[in-house]
Amino acid sequence: MHIHHLRNATMLVSLGEHRLLVDPMLGEPGAMAGFKLFGGGRRRNPLVPLPTSATDCLQQATGVLITHEHPDHFDAAGIAWTRERRLPVWASAMDVPSLRQKGLDAHELVDGSLGLSVEVIPAQHGPGLVGWMMGPVAGYYLAHPSEPSLYLTSDSVLSDSILEALARLAPDLVVAPAGSANFGAGPSILFTVDELVTLIRRAPKDVLLNHLEALDHCPTTRAALTARLQAEGLTSRVRIPQDGEQLHYERGSTGPHPRPKARPSAKPGLQKWLTSKLG
Ligand SMILES: [Zn+2]
């Protein structure tokens, strides 16, 4: 499995014959308003450009994978780019109808899609009511028979469903957002650094941390994270890529991957409807 990290949560994952572009935020720096609401420091997003390697990288994409419809995961530029190329868009049942309304060739990602073992693992984009108001988010476990298995937690705080999935599915690589986003007041809407430490300790194998230094409401830096992981003795299994960095992961064992758990697919309801009006 090859990962080309581009910026924030945007990356190209090579999984078998697939080249899946995850959560493309492709806009120019400053194309979007700031997300930080309180306490100063509001700046237009994204803060940084795509790396120069992005142009060649994007051309390889055979499909797009969306974890949720926030603009730092699928912005206007990403939507236009995907629509122009008529690439299939894979998403949870929550997001497929609204993605189709945007003129995209959207498909529900289910177990067996793309020849992969798939489980959609609920994510919680903040604690309690804050998380509900942030709207639905899908984490994905993806396992290709001849590749390391991958668990994209997507934007979440630490939850029992994430810890349960780590223990049951033993993913070879966990990708987690590490910017500790918050609006300048109120709780963190992504894993805190303490929660990341717990997540890394509970992840059985490798961890990749992204969603860093690209948005005004994500205060945690790569340097601060690295220092904390060094203090915790956790650097050996964790990578914090620079934008444009490419990483390769080999499958450690030849046995079958754990089978995903069958779950009913959650259809869009009040939360999706209301939060899409607010977003
Ligand atoms: Zn995000």
Residues whose N, C-alpha, C, O or C-beta is under 5 A from the ligand:
A	BS01	ZN	D72 D155
